[in-house]
């Protein structure tokens, strides 16, 4: 496998070829991998007949060997196993006493130097220092598990320079494999394992494109790991983004678990095995930039089940919210015990300048800046003639005799038109450069252009494209004193200070939460556009996606864990959510990709604010029992809840449980507020100064009156918990024939800390 050049990427590299394919592999005997979950309270659990192997042996009926069918045994993420079964064997197994569920294996998808400065973590004057890093000791000795496509261990981002001995509590190891020896691990990369037995798509042909080891051929897992916890290292991509790369927690430890394979995607059985090992090895938190399941109850969602058991063991988990935006109801990972991360921009713009004028004259001229992510030398050339028949640069529309050696203006008629395809057409006709322009300003919100090769090109806004057209038309009408129009496209650069920023990325998945609208998702937004981090053979690369935003949250969580090692996953999550920023660098509300004000369904609580998250003042904590009661309130049966939690007859034993909206969550969502008032209870724990007084301020959703009681919370000691109620009542009748939503917030403040919770109020068609 030779080196690959990859510039900017929101998809999957080799894995991306499989995004639209559903995989269910079977043989002539209808055999495929199933995941079997057993009741941890089953009678005779210690009897070999009721062990994992015992159940499988009974299902096989002596026709197959257990060793030939058993894939994985699970003990931490749930009590069960993965095995190759026929439909008949799976049906037989599902009817056995003590078996909670038998489901076919499924597949999920993989969805910087500057971003940490943009978030205020590093010092503006020195890339390796910062008050927040020093407060958290750079995340030292926090262990981050990365479930992904593996890791490229030679990257400078995984150097162990400045790091002490591996924590004695670590139980993991570096598993050897193809082009991956145990010596490649060090005091930074302290563990590396790979899992492929649950993926029947992996075959001998896979090794033509991938390594049978934890080595990352795709680059995705390497990028994620270095964004979360990469050490300080010089980085750039062909001169773009030149600076010091680092993760959010530069001295945290990394453990890589490879579960995604070239041309075979990521098997749920392998993902569960990776989480199982991570919990057993002793990680402190896990980041997973993989998709999940839409419109699936939690008891059928292996990611939700696995993350529940991680939460029970005190392990914080962050997931990517998905790259299927801006469509509504596209957000993944709706479970309340893990964090779903949306993607936003930073204030860095990758692009190039172009100057347009006349041959031999300095004036008149036009100077424009456009978007491009590639690298090329500055080029000056005459403009090709701009005509109605060729203006979109479609196949067979450019005349080589008019284009050869010239720069071409190409319009983008709609967002489905491929800019790289237009560049290919220009090159094929002999052009030496391309200025692409939006034909309509409605497309300007998607001003990103990347090329996989070096060619002078850029994308400009519709107004700038119109200016260029007017200049060329004026020359065609004789207004240029018989001089030819020429253009100079300058080499691309990184430009900082872009306003407004952040904005929500167009691809970032949106709410409402299809799993349960009582929980606002996504939870938070992180930087996810044009993030420079470690790659594979190409040392560093710019990638985009919620996959890039998610490890930013993991890095922040690692810093919080370093300062507050005993905080629960819910407390860490609350700290990140309630401290988030809701305004951009122009001090106006964060905008969506189309220039409108972003809703909470796009941003969650807002853009992560690491310095405030480290000391949030108050936190909304929640225990496993709180989540169990929430599951009961969803109407799940005892068996449904046992599948998720491993606890038998929980709902029947409790008998009474509050409404779904009463889960002690850092945001508040009521899916269907009728004319009858709704009162919701919340609890907040003081994690700041012992003696503190907080008062509440309210930004009510339109048409809704919000009353918080009491309106003042007085704390006399640290870790004291107080309750309050939020009463929601409509001030005017709503249209219940439509699904509508209104947005607001309430904020507790003591003059220093601001603890903000978004409010979402909906109507549902009756």
ABEGO torsion letter per residue (X at the ends): XBBBBBABBABAEAAAAAAABBBBBBBAAGBBBBBBBBBAABBGAABAAABAAAAAAAAAGGABBAAAABABBBAAABBEBBBBBBAAAAAAAAABBGBABBBBBBBBBBXXAAAAAAAGABBAABAABEAAAAAAGGGBGBBBBBBBAEBBAABAAABABGBBBBBAABABBBBBBBGBBAAABBAABABBBBBAAABAABBAAAAAABBBBABBAAGAAAAAAAAAABBBBBBBBGGBGBEBBBBABAABBBBBBBABBBGAEBBAAAAAAAAAAAAAAGBABBBBBBBBBBGBBAAABAAAAAAAAAAAAGBBBBBBAEAAOABBGABBGABAABBBBBBBBBABBBBBBBBBBBBGBAOBBBBBBBBBBBBBBBBBBBBBBBBAAAAAGBBGABBAAAABGBBBBBBBABAABBAAAAAAAAAAAGBABBBBBBABAAAAABBBBBBABBBBBBBBBAAAAAAAAAAAAAAAAGAAGGBBBBBBBBBBBBBBGBOBOBBBBAABBBOBBAABAABBOBABBBBABGBBBBBBABABBBBBEAAAAAAAAAAAAAAAAAABAABBAAAAAAAAAAABBABBAAGBBBBBAAGBBBBAAAAEAEBBBAAAAABAGBBBBBBAAAAAAAAAAAGBBAAAAAAAAGBBGAAAAAGBBBBAAABBBABBBBABBBABBBBBBBBBBBABBABBBBBBBBBBBBGBBBBBOBABBBBABBGBBBBBBBBBBBABBBBAABBBBBBBBBBBBAGABBBBBBBBBBBBBX
